[in-house]
């Protein structure tokens, strides 16, 4: 059995704004009444463009929220290369007291 490395800690607000772990923020186009498909970036593969617009953490694309608590959310995620589904717990560290915060990292 191989040892797994933990995923990096990510601020949930960053995932809601489509920000990846490396800090790259994907552009968000606000639709207007006069907007058409001209404003949408074109890609050769429509599946690729849809995938690029989803929030992600590393090689995992975040999907729907499957659980919610006082200081964390659990989201369904899919590995980009293998397609394997996993659950990702996103902890809002600003809501934790120092004792609880210490438990997260132990």
Secondary structure as UniProt FT lines:
FT   HELIX           12..16
FT   TURN            17..18
FT   TURN            21..22
FT   TURN            33..34
FT   HELIX           37..39
FT   HELIX           46..52
FT   STRAND          56..57
FT   TURN            58..59
FT   STRAND          60..68
FT   STRAND          72..79
FT   TURN            80..82
FT   STRAND          85..91
FT   HELIX           93..95
FT   HELIX           98..104
//
